[in-house]
């Protein structure tokens, strides 16, 4: 399965985001932004980051 690039501005993949959520138990977009720099430039990926967080934290 191909690893999807979620944040195109900072080249952050879905696997990087899910791994960070699992390892560090992140529960907010702000935590992902601080750790991975995803969603800090244009913000277009923030809805997808929210979706990933919701699925991982069910």
N, C-alpha and C positions, 0 to 999 in steps of 0.2 A: 504494500500500500504506500502510495506517495505521501510524503509529509507536506502538508499544505502550508504555504507561507501566509500567515495571518496579517502581520504588520509588514507592509511593503517598504515603508520608509526606513525601518531599522532591521529588516530581514529577520524577523522573529517568526519561527514556525509554530504550528499547532502543537507538535511534540514538545517543544521547549516550554510552551505555556503549561501544558498538562503535567509535564514533569515537575515544573516549579510549584504548581498547585499541590501536587501529591507530596513532594519532599518538604515543603515549607508550610503547608496547610493554609495557603493564601485564600482569603475569602472576599477580596475586593479588587476592583480594577486598579485602584491606586497602588496596591501592593505589587501587582503585576507591572504597572508602569515604573515603579521605583526599582524593581529588581531587574527587569528585562528591557526597559526603555520602549516597550511596545505601547503604541497609542499616544505617544507624547508629542508627535510632530503635527500630523494632519487630523488625527482622531477618527479617521474613517473605519478603523478596525475595532473601535471600542464596543460596538454592539456585538461583534463576534466574540470578543474577549468575555463579555458578560454571559453570552450563551455557553461558552466553554466552562466558565466558572460555575454556572448553574448546574450543568450536567455533571461536573466533577464533584460538586458539593451536595449532591442529592443524598 
